[in-house]
Amino acid sequence: MDIRKIKKIIDLMKKEPQVNEIEIREDKEMVRISQSCLTSRQPAPSHSTPLVQSTTLTQEPTTKHNIENKHTVNSPMVGTFYTAPTPGAKRFFEIGEHVNAGDVICLIEAMKTFNQIEADKTGTLSTCLADNRQPVEYGQPLFVIED
């Protein structure tokens, strides 16, 4: 599915707060965009921010982690998730390791560009919710950071 189309839909939904949710299907892909943020994952923002979830209809649901009331670092874009700067290199993090706000914790490759994703909170990296070298979606939780 074309990311530009998704971004246009998000912009339209920001301008039209009465539209709560929209779902689009193209071939085997489906995108659901919702105005409501999951308040159990993070505090509600002062303005309406769409939450985008995209799944392939043929995929089985992944293992669920209990992340309610925990701080998550979410993907800022659609792309491929990497835990190390190069194949075979040391990972950016280890589970249980202390991270500071601003530390690089992963990379997301989008359109042949590697984007560094930083911890947005100081704490202990308790859970990784994405698999190395697998696609991630905009807004998808990647890590749990606990105090």
C-alpha positions as CSV (number, residue, x, y, z in Angstrom):
1,M,0.0,0.0,0.0
2,D,1.3,3.4,-0.9
3,I,2.6,5.4,2.1
4,R,1.7,8.7,0.4
5,K,-1.9,7.6,0.3
6,I,-1.9,6.7,4.0
7,K,-0.3,10.1,4.9
8,K,-3.0,12.0,2.9
9,I,-5.7,10.0,4.7
10,I,-4.1,10.9,8.1
11,D,-4.0,14.6,7.1
12,L,-7.6,14.5,6.1
13,M,-8.6,12.8,9.4
14,K,-6.8,15.5,11.4
15,K,-8.9,18.1,9.6
16,E,-12.1,16.1,10.1
17,P,-12.3,15.1,13.8
18,Q,-15.9,13.8,13.4
19,V,-14.5,10.9,11.3
20,N,-13.4,8.4,14.1
21,E,-12.1,5.5,12.0
22,I,-11.5,4.4,8.5
23,E,-10.5,1.0,7.0
24,I,-9.1,0.5,3.5
25,R,-8.4,-2.8,1.8
26,E,-6.2,-3.3,-1.2
27,D,-5.6,-6.9,-2.4
28,K,-4.2,-8.8,0.7
29,E,-3.4,-5.6,2.7
30,M,-5.6,-3.7,5.1
31,V,-5.0,-0.4,6.8
32,R,-7.2,0.9,9.7
33,I,-6.7,4.5,10.8
34,S,-8.3,5.6,14.0
35,Q,-8.5,9.0,15.8
36,S,-8.4,7.6,19.2
37,C,-5.1,6.8,20.8
38,L,-4.9,3.8,23.2
39,T,-4.9,5.7,26.5
40,S,-3.6,2.6,28.3
41,R,-0.4,2.8,26.3
42,Q,0.4,6.4,26.7
43,P,-1.1,9.7,27.9
44,A,-3.7,11.2,25.5
45,P,-2.1,14.0,23.5
46,S,-3.5,17.5,23.6
47,H,-4.7,17.2,19.9
48,S,-6.1,14.3,18.0
49,T,-3.4,12.0,16.6
50,P,-4.4,9.2,14.3
51,L,-3.3,5.7,15.1
52,V,-2.5,3.6,12.1
53,Q,-2.5,-0.2,12.1
54,S,-1.7,-2.2,9.0
55,T,-1.8,-6.0,8.7
56,T,-1.6,-8.5,5.9
57,L,-4.8,-10.5,5.9
58,T,-3.0,-13.8,5.5
59,Q,-0.8,-13.4,8.5
60,E,-1.5,-15.0,11.9
61,P,-1.7,-12.7,14.9
62,T,1.6,-12.3,16.6
63,T,2.2,-13.1,20.3
64,K,0.6,-10.6,22.6
65,H,2.6,-8.8,25.3
66,N,1.0,-7.1,28.2
67,I,2.0,-3.5,27.6
68,E,-1.0,-1.8,29.3
69,N,0.1,1.1,31.5
70,K,3.7,0.8,30.3
71,H,5.7,3.3,28.3
72,T,6.3,2.1,24.8
73,V,8.6,3.4,22.1
74,N,6.5,3.4,18.9
75,S,7.6,3.3,15.3
76,P,7.5,6.7,13.7
77,M,7.3,5.2,10.2
78,V,6.7,2.2,8.1
79,G,9.9,0.2,7.3
80,T,12.1,-2.7,8.2
81,F,13.2,-3.0,11.9
82,Y,16.9,-3.7,12.7
83,T,18.4,-4.3,16.1
84,A,22.1,-3.7,15.0
85,P,23.8,-1.3,12.7
86,T,25.0,-4.0,10.3
87,P,24.5,-7.8,10.0
88,G,26.7,-9.6,12.6
89,A,27.4,-6.4,14.6
90,K,26.7,-6.0,18.3
91,R,23.1,-5.1,19.0
92,F,22.2,-1.5,20.0
93,F,20.7,-2.9,23.2
94,E,20.2,-5.9,25.4
95,I,16.9,-6.6,27.2
96,G,17.3,-5.5,30.8
97,E,19.8,-2.8,29.9
98,H,19.5,0.7,31.2
99,V,19.0,3.3,28.4
100,N,19.0,7.1,28.5
101,A,16.7,9.3,26.6
102,G,18.4,10.0,23.3
103,D,20.2,6.6,23.1
104,V,19.9,4.9,19.7
105,I,18.0,1.6,20.3
106,C,17.3,0.4,16.7
107,L,17.2,1.4,13.1
108,I,14.2,1.5,10.7
109,E,15.0,1.3,7.0
110,A,12.5,3.2,4.9
111,M,13.0,3.8,1.2
112,K,16.7,2.7,1.3
113,T,17.4,5.2,4.2
114,F,18.4,4.0,7.7
115,N,16.7,6.0,10.4
116,Q,18.0,5.9,13.9
117,I,15.3,5.4,16.5
118,E,16.1,6.8,20.0
119,A,14.8,6.1,23.4
120,D,12.4,8.8,24.4
121,K,12.6,8.1,28.1
122,T,15.4,7.0,30.6
123,G,14.8,3.6,32.1
124,T,15.3,-0.1,31.7
125,L,14.6,-1.6,28.3
126,S,12.3,-4.5,29.4
127,T,10.8,-5.8,26.2
128,C,11.4,-5.8,22.5
129,L,8.1,-6.1,20.7
130,A,9.4,-6.3,17.1
131,D,11.5,-9.0,15.3
132,N,14.8,-8.1,13.7
133,R,14.7,-7.6,9.9
134,Q,10.9,-7.7,9.9
135,P,8.5,-5.0,8.6
136,V,7.0,-2.6,11.2
137,E,4.1,-0.2,10.8
138,Y,3.6,3.5,11.7
139,G,2.6,3.7,15.4
140,Q,3.5,0.0,16.1
141,P,5.0,-0.5,19.6
142,L,8.7,-1.5,19.3
143,F,10.0,-1.5,22.9
144,V,8.8,-1.2,26.5
145,I,10.9,1.1,28.8
146,E,10.2,0.9,32.5
147,D,11.5,3.0,35.4
